[in-house]
Amino acid sequence: MTVEQTPCTPDDLRSLFLFEKLSEEQLAWLCEEGRVEAVGPGELYVEGDEATCFYVLLEGTVVMLRRVGADDVEVSRTSQPGVYAGAFQSYLGDRVPQVYNNTLRTTGPSRFYVLPADKFAGMMRDWFPMAVHMLEGLFFGSRTTRQVVDQRERLLALGSLSAGLTHELNNPAAAAQRATATLRERVAGMRHKLGAIAGDPSRRAAIAALVELQERAVEQAAKATHAPPLSPVETSDREDLIADWLDDHGVAGGWDLAATFVQASLDVDWLDRVAEATDPQTLDGALRWLNYTVETELLMNEIQDSTTRISALVGAARQYSQLDRAPFQVVDVHELLDSTLQMLSGKIGARIAVVKEYDRTLPRIPAYPGELNQVWTNLIDNAVSAMAGTGTLTVRTALDNDYLLVEFRDTGAGVPEEIRERIFEPFFTTKPVGEGTGLGLDISWRIIVNKHHGAIRCDSTPGDTRMRVRLPLSSPAPASDSEPDPAAESDSPVRSEPAAPPSQAVQEEQA
């Protein structure tokens, strides 16, 4: 980039909104300590370099960019004289990283007023001591407040997840406990009936045949757990057939036995084989013994299903928390989404249909999985709230150029257009007081944009709101997981006149 220094005169600065309230002596000092630079198109400074100068646009056009993965993404563009950028946080000293938080480019010949960072810091402290103290308090107080509220937001989410997990664990645990108690009764009854049948030595041949039938009944009961469920009409018809058979053969209380046999997919043909293996005097006892056998098998299946569900919930909680894993790793996004959906299943409820449209061919990506789970939690929670307990939540993944796209779509009322640009602002919320901190989407924005160098946006119409998260397919590993979050340490890198209309104002980056 070509740079040509020219003398600075108070007239260059007096008309700019940034300096219009300064005295002639102050304008003269700025011209003495600073300079005017005429530059051609190119980079004025680069994100991450030491912040050495404070720049004010006199004429020309500037473009602000932020590094996202391996790319520089345009954040704002303006030709308004007076916009400023660069080392405007130098007055905070070494309490914040003194680096450029963006890249600034010019698109053509431009002129800037340039003031060295140390001079700008001294000017702020000398000319506006009270204002500097207030700005310092605002900056660090806001950062402290955000950290406290961030922690509160995480604790609230943890409490909600813990309550949901406790509820989800209690259901299969209670089912397993009930099944175990019933199983004890059925095993005791089975022992009693077997003793009665075996009491007559002449029936030992029949016992061998019954044992064979018992094994077949157990196999059939095991298969029944994986078979397609019968409709209520089909179930009723089959129970009627078996109950009629039992009544015809003099078996009392046949209706109770019929329900168990149908559940195990046993039919009249099987009952005929039982009748052939016994005599009329022992048929009742044999059928009840076999009924106990089938019931015990079904109960053991129920216990197995319950414990499997408990294990799955514990596995989902472990995957969600990422407590035993490295903070930064290569992950399958679908595993993270599934664990979050399972953890939130209690909050989602039965009246919200969850549709998964996953592209399973997508590659694993480098990421902070624990923090991505926090983003998924925030977005799903907002979608559920927007649908007021009824609707469809669609979670979709797809390839979007060099990015992995995760989309959450809900059928709620939508986000009004007049507030759509504000939903990622810290502390902005449409929920009633006490129901939201207004930091869920702000936290999500910082995790996706600053930590993962991705992007997040909202597209909304009534009945179709989509939160789209784009994550780079590749990203260099962080130098240190303890490095400060750049979003928490930086303020807006480019500012314009507060009174400028929206079409002229430069978009501010989130702090």
N, C-alpha and C positions, 0 to 999 in steps of 0.2 A: 504494500500500500504506500502510495506517495503521500508525504506529509509536508506541508509548508506552513511555517509559523508566521503570523502577522501580528502587528501591535494590537493591543486591546484598548478600547476606549470605553468610557462609561456609557456612551450612546449605544454600544453593542449590547449592553446588559439592561439598560434602564427600561426598555419596553417589554422585557420578559416578565411574566407573572411571578416567577421565582424571586426576582430582585426588585420589584416595583416599589416595595416599602422601605428600601434601604436608603441611607443618606448618601450625599455626594462623597463624603469621606470614606464610607464603606465601599462604594462603587470604585473609588480610586484605589483602595487597598486590594480589591479583587483583581483589578487590572494589573497592579504592581506585582502581586504574588502569582497570578495565573497567566494564561496565554490564550490566544486564539489560534486554532489549527484548521487549516484547509486541507481536506483529505480527498482522495479519490475513492472509487468503490473498493470494498474489501472489508476485512475484519479489523475492527477497532481494538478489541481485546477478546480473549478466549476464556471460556468457563474453566474454573479451577486454577487459573494463574493468579499470582499475587495481585491484590487490588491496590494499585498505586495512584490512580487518578479518579477524580470526579468529573463527569462529562455533562455538559448542557448543550442541547442542540440549538444552533442558531439558524441554520437553514440546511435543507436537504431531506433525505429520508433514511430512517434507521429501521432495522429489523432485529428483534430480539429472538434468540434461539436457546433451547435447552437440550442438553444431551439426553437422548433416550436410547439406551443400548449402544449400538454403534452409529446411530444416526443423530443429526442435529434437527430438531423439530421446531418450526417457527411457532412462537408464542404470540407475538404481536408485531405490528408494523405501523409506523406513524411518520408524518411529516410536520407535526405541530411544533413550532419553535417553543423552547422552554422545557420540553421533557428532559428528564435527567436520568442518569444511570451511572453505574460504576461503584466507587468506594464510598457510598453515602452512609455506610455504617462504621466508618473509621472512628467516629467520636466514641464508639463503645470500646475501643482499644483491643487488647488481646483477650478480652472476655468472650469474643466470638471469633470464628475463623475469618481472617481478613483476606478473602479470596473473592474473585468475581464469581457470582452465582449464575451467570449466563454468558452467552456469546453475543456480542453486538457487532452488527455489520451495517455498512452503508451500501445503498444500491446505486449511487452516483456521486458526483461531486457534492461535498457537504462541508459545513463549517461548525466547529464546536468551541465553546469556552471550556478550557481544561484547567483544573485546579489540583495540585498535588494532594494526595490523601492526608499527609500530615498537616498541611496548611488548612485543609477543610476541617479536620478534627479540631485544630486550635481555634479556628474561626467560630465553630459551633460552641465550644466551651467558653470563649471570651465574650462573644456577642449575645449569646442566649443561654446563660448559665442555668436559669430556672427552667427554661424549655428543655435543655439537655437532661437535667435531673428528672423531669417529668417523662421524657421519652425513654430514658433508661429504665425508670420504674415501670412504664407501660410495656416495654419490650420484655424485660426479665419477669415482670409480674404476669404478663400474658403467657409467657412460656411456662412459668411455674403453675399457673392456673390450668393450662392445658395438660400438663403432666399429671396433675391431681385428678382432673376430670377424666383424662384418658384412663387412669387407673380405676377410677370409679366406674367408668363405662365397662371396663374389662371385668370388674367384680360383679356388676349387674348381669352381664352376659353369663359369667360363670355361675352365678346363683340361679339364673333361669335354666341353664343347661343342667346344673346339678339336680334341680327339682324335676326336670323332665326325665333325666336319667334314672333318678330314684323311682319315679312312677313307672317307667318302662321296665326296670329291673324287678319291681315288686310284682308285676303281673305274672311273668313266668315263674318267679320264685313261689308265689302263692299257689299257682297251678301245680307245680311240682310237689308242694307240700300236701295239697289235697289228694293228688294222685297217689302219693306214697301211703297216706292213711287208708285210702280205699283199697290199695293193693294188699295191705296187711289183712284186711277183712276177707278179700277174695282168696288169698293163699290159704288162710285158715279154713274157709269153706271148701276149697278144693281138697285139702288134706282129709277133711271129714268125709266128703263124698267118696273119695278114693278108698278110704278105710271101709266104708259101707259096702262098696262094690267088691272089694277084695276079701270080704269076710267069708264068702262062700267059695271053698276050694274048687268047686265045679265050674266056676266062672273065670278061671285063670286064662283060658283060651280067649274068652271075650275081652279080657283086660288087654291082652296083646293087640287085638284088633282095634280096641279103643285108643291105645297108645299111638298106633299108626295113624288113626284118624285125628288124634290130637296134634301130631306133628304136621299133618296136612293143614289143619285149621290154623296153626301158628304161622305157617308159610303164607296162607291166604290172607291172614290178618296183616302180616308185614307188607304184602303187596298192596293191600287196600289203602294204606297210608299214602301211597304214591299215585293211586288211580284217580282219574277225574271225579270230582264230587257228583253225587246223584242229585237230581232236582227233587224238590219236596214231593212232587207227585210220584216220581219213580220210587223214592224211599217208602212212601205210604203204600204203594201197590205191592212192593216186595215184602213189607212187614205183614200185610194182610195175608199173602200167600203162606208165609211161614206160620203165622198165628193160626190159620185154618188147619194146616197140617198138624200142628201141635195139639189143637183141640180134637181133631179126628183120632189122634193116638192117645188121648187121655192124659195129656201133660197139663197140669194145672198152672195157671199164671203164664200161659204161653206168650202173651203179649209182651211181657218184660224180656223174655228170652229172645223174641223175634227182633227187637231193636238192636240187641248186641250182635246177633248173627248177621243181620243186614249190614251193620257197620263194618263187619269183618269180611263182607262180600261172600258169605256162605248162603247157599240156596237149598231148595227142596231136594235136589239130587243128593246133596251131601247128607241131609237128614235121612234120606232113604238108606244110605250106606250105614249110618249109625244104627238104624232100626234092624238091618240085616245082621249087624255084629252083636246084637244084644237080644234078650228076650223081653216080652212085654213087662215083666215084673221089674226089670232093672233099667228100662228105657228112660224113665223119668230121672233117676239118679245119674245115669250116664250123661244125659243131655245137660243136666245142671253142672256136672263136673266139667264137661266140655265148655259150657258157658263161662265157668270160672276161669278156665284156661284162656279162652279168647279175651275175656275182660282183663286178665293180668297182662296179656300181650299188648292190648290197646293202652292200658295204663302205663306200661313201660315205654311204649312209643311216645306217650304224652310227656313222660318225665324226660325222655331223651330230647324231644323237641324243645321243652322248656329250658333245659340246661344248655342246649345248643344256642338258643336265643340269648341266654345270659352271656355265654362266651362271645357271641357276636357283638353284643352291646359293649362288653368290656373291651373287645378288640377295637370297636369303633371309637370308644373313649380314648383308648391309647393312641390310635391313629390321629384323632382330632387334637389331642394335647401335645403330641410330639415331644413328650417329656424325656424319652429315652433316646432321642435322635439328635443329630447335629442340626444347629439352627439353619444352616445353608446346605442344601443337598439337591440332587437330581430326583425329581418326583414325577409320579403319574397323577395328573390333575384330577382324573376321574376317581381315584382312591380318596383324595381329599374331599371332593364333592359328595361322594357316597357317605363318608364318615360324618360329615356335617349334616347331611339330610337325615341320617339315622339319629344323630344326637338331637336334632330338632323335631323329630317325628311327633313327639307329644305336643309340641307347640303348634305344629302345622295342623294337626287334627284330622279327623276322618272325612270332613266335608270339603277338604281341599285336595284335589287330585294332583299328584306329582307325576309329570311326564319327563322322562329322560331321553334326550336326543343326542347321544354321545357318538362322536367319531372316534372309534377305538383305534384307528390307525395313526392317531396323532402321537408324536414322539414325547418322551419324558423331557421335562425342562428343568433348568436350574432355578431354584426359588427358595424362599423362606416358607416352608409349608405351614408352620404354626401361625404365621401372620396371614397367609392366604386363607386359612380356615377362619380367621377372624373377619376377613372381608366377606367370605361366603355367608358367615353368620349374620353380619349386618345387612347384606342385601336380601337374604331370605327372610329375615325378620321384618324388614320393611315391606316386602312383597306380601307376606302373610297379613300384616296390619292393614295394608291397602285393600285387601280382599275381604276384610271383616269376617274371616272364618269360612268363607265360601267362594270357590272359584277353581282355577287351574293354574298351577305353577309349572312352567316349562323350563328345564335346565338344558341348554344346548352347548355343545362344543364343536368347533370347526377350525379349519386352517384359514387364516386371513393373511395372505402374502407371507411375510417372515414372522408372523405373530400367531399365537394360539388364542383363539377367541372363546371366551366363556360368556354366555348370555343367559340372563335370568328374566323370564317373561311372566308377567302376571296379568290377570283379567280384572284388576281393580279399577277404581274410578279414574286413575291417571294423575299426573302431576300438572297442575295449571301452568300455562305457558309463562305467565307473569312471574313465577317463582322458580322456573326451571333452571335459570342461570345461577340461582343462589343456593341450591340444595347441597353443594359441596362446601359452602362457607362454614367455618367453625361456629358452633352455637346456634346455627339457624335450624329451626325445627317447626313443623306444623302440628306436632302432637301437643296435647294439653300439658300444662305445667305439671311436672312430676313424673310424666310418662316418657320423656325423652330428653337427652342432654344436648342434642343437636351436634354431636361429634361423631356419630356412627359413620356418616358418609365422608366427613373430613378425614377421619382416621383411615378409611378405606382408600381415599384419594392419595394420601401420603404414602401408604403402604404400596399401592400399585405404581404410582408415578415416580416417587422419589426413591423407594427402596428397590423396586423391580424394573424401573425404567420402562414402564408400560403406559397404558392409557385407560381411562374409564369415562364413560359418557352415558347420558340418559336420553332415550327417545320415548315419547309418551303421547298417546291419545287415549281417550276414555275407553277402557276395556282392553287396552294393549300397551302396557308399559314395559320397556326393555332396558335393562341395565347391562351394558356391554363392557366387558373387561378384556383388554388385549395385553398379552404377556409375550415378551420376546422369546423366540425358540432357543436362543443362546445368549449367554451373558457371562462375563468374567466373574470369577469368585471374588467376594469382597476381601479387601486387604485385612480387615479385622471386623469381627462382629460387634465389637465394642465402639466402633467409630460413631460419632454423633449423627443423628438423622438430619440431613441437610434441610429438610422442610421445617424442622423445629428451630434451626439456627439462623434462618435467613428471613429477610423481609422482602417486600416487593422490589424487584431489581430495576424496574422502570416506572416512573410516575409522571403523571400529567396534571395539568391545572384542575383542581377539584371541581371548579364550576364548568368545565368543558362539557359539551353535550356528549352522549354516549358514542356517537359516530366519530368524535375526535379523540376521546380519551383512550389511553393505552390500557389494554387489559392487564390487570395486576395478577401476578402469580400468588398463589396461596402461601401464607406464612407457615 
